[in-house]
Amino acid sequence: MRYIWMDAYLLGKAGVTKDLQKDWNWIRYQIGGKMFAALCLGENDEPYYIALKLNPVEGDFLRQQYEDIIPGYYMNKQHWNSIKPDGSVPDDLLRDLLDKSYQLVLGSLSKKKQREILAGAPTCCGAECATCGCYGSLCKGCNESLGRVFHAPEGQACPIYECAVNQKQLAGCGTCGSAPCEIWRKTKDPALSDEEFEQSIRERLARITTGKA
C-alpha cells in the first residue's frame, strides 16, 4: 500500500480507536464507537480497499474524476466510497477525504459525546482550548475545526496546525523536534507579556512532550 502514513495519521486524531473485524477482515477506525474509515484486507492480509464516508454529492463527483474511487465495497454505496490502496489518488486528497469522513461521523454523535471526545484532546501545539475565553463562542476549538481557529487567517488553518498536521502529517509538534520554532514565535498572543508568553511555551511543550502541564 502506498499510503503508509494512514494508520498513524488516523490514530493521531482525537478519540480514534481501531480494531480488526475478523469476519470481514477489515481494520476499522472508529470514533465514539462508529466507524469512519476502514482498511479492507484481501488474500494474505494485503490491503484491498480503503473505505471512507463522504457527502453523497462529493462522493459521486470524485468517482467520476478518479477511476480508483468506487462506490463503497460491501457498504452503503450512497454514503461510502472505496479507494484502491495502490491507485492514483493523491496523498493530499486522501488526507482531506479522511478528515471529512472523520468530521461527518463525529458530527453525527451527540453534542455531549463530541465534547467528551474533543475537550480533553491536546491540540497540536499543546494549547488548552477549554481554558480559552473564546472557546465555545468565537471558536469551536483547534481539533474540532481542523485548525481553523478564531485567530487564524479566514478560511485557513492556524500556521502551527498547517505546518505540523497538514504539511508534515504529524499528530502534533511534540514529534517534530523543532518546537518551539519561529512559527510559534509569530503566533504570540498579544495579550501576553514576553514573560507570560515564555511561560506558556514551557507549559505547552510539557503537554506535548510529557503529557504533563
N, C-alpha and C positions, 0 to 999 in steps of 0.2 A: 504494500500500500504506500502511495506517495505522500499521503498526509500524515506523516509520522508524529506531528505535533498535536494531533487532535485530542488524544487522551489527556495529556497534561493541560491543554487549553480548557477542556470542558470541566475537568476536576478543579481547576482554579476558580471557577465561578461559585458564587455564594450558594450554599445549600445543596450542591450537587453530590449525588451518590451514584455508584454504579454496581451492577450485579450481572450475573450470567443467567439468562433464561434458558435452561437446559433443553426444554422441549423444542424450542425453535433454534437453539444455538446462536442466540443473539446476546451481545454485550449491550446492556441498556444503561442509559444515563438518565437519571431522574431528579426531579426537584419536587419536594413535598409529596413524594410517592407517585408522581405522574411522570411518565416517560416523555422526554422532549427530543431525544436523539438515540440512535442505536447503530451498532456496527454488526451487520448480519454476516455470519461466518458460513462458509461453504465447506466443501470437502477439505480434509486435512486442516480444518480450522483457519483457512485462509480468508481474509476479508472479501466479502462478496458484494455488499451494498452498504452505503451509509444512509440511514433513514432519518429524516427530519420533517418538522411540521412548518407549513407556510400558509400565509393568506392565500386562498384558492386562486385569486386573480394573479398574484405574483407567481405562484407555482406554475400556473398554466402558461404564463409568458415565458418563464425560464425554460420550460420543457421545449418550447418552440425555438429557443435560442441555442440550447446545448443538447446534443444527442445523448450525452452521458447523464442527463437528468430525466428520469422517467416517473410515471405515477407510482405511488407507494407500493412496494413489494409486500404482499400479504397485509396491506394496510388500507385504511380509508383513502381512496385514490383522489378524493377532492381536496383533502387537507394535508395528506402526507406525500412526500416525494422520496425517491431513492436515487442516490448518486453513486456512480461507479468509482470505487476507491483508487483506480489507476487511470482514470479518464482525464479529460482536458479542462475540467472546471478549475479556474484559477484559485490558488490558495486564499487570496484575499476575499474572493467572492464566497467561498465555502465558510470562512470565518464569519462573514456577515450573515450568511444564512443560518448558521448555528446560533449566532446571537439572537436572531429574530425568532427562531424556534424556542429558545430558552425564554425569551420575553413573552411569547404567546402563552406558553404553558404556565409561567409564573403569574401572568395576568389573569389566568383562569382560576387561580386559587383565591380563597377569601382574603380580604384586606388584612385581617388579623394574621393569617398564615404568612402572607407576604412580609408583614412587619417582623414576625418572628424569625423568618429566614434571613432577611436582609439587615435588620437593625444591628445585630451583633457581628456582622461580617466586616472584616477590616477593609478599608479602601486600599488602593494600590500604593498610596504614599503614607499610610498609617494614620491619616486623619480620622477623627471620630465624628461622623455625621450627626449622630444622635445628640451630641452636646452643642451643635451649632444652632444659633438662634434662627437661621434661615431654613432649617430642615423641617419639612412638612408644610411650609408656607411658600417661600420663594423657590425652594429647591426640593426635589424628590430624593436627593442623595446620589453619591457617586455610583454605587453599584446598581441602583435602580435605574439610573438614567444613562448608563454606559459612558460615564464621564462627562456628560453634558450638564455640568453643574451651573449654578447661577452666575458664577464669576468667569465662566469660560466664554470665549467668543460665541456669538449667537449661532446656534445650529452646529457647533463644533464641540469636540471633547476638550477637557482641560489639557493643557500641554503635557502635564505629567502622565496622565492617563493615555494620551495619544502616543507618547514615546514608549512607555512600559508595556501597555496592553495591546494597542493597535499596531504599533510598528515592530516591537521586539517580541510580541506574543508571550509576555510573561504574566504570571498571576499578579505581580506587583514589583515594586522597586527593591524589595528585600532580596531577590535573587539576581539582581542586576550587577551589583558590585561597585557601582559608581555613585550611589546615593550617599550624601546629598549632592546632587550635581548642580550645574548652572541653571537648569530648568527649575529646580526647587527654589533657587535664589530669586528668580524672576517672578515667581508666583507668591511672593511675600504678601501677607495680609497687611494692608496699610494701617490697620487699626492697632497693630502690634509695634512695640518699640523694638529696637535692634536686639536688646537683651531678651525680651519676651519671645521674639522670633527664633533666636538661637535655642532657647529652652524648648520651644515647640518642636524644633527639628530633632533635638535629642530624644524627646518623648516619642515622636513618630518613628524614628529609627529603631527605638527599642521595641515598639509594637511589631514592626515588620521583620525584625531580625530575631527577636527572642520571644515575641508574644506577650511581653510584659511592658506596662507603662512605667 
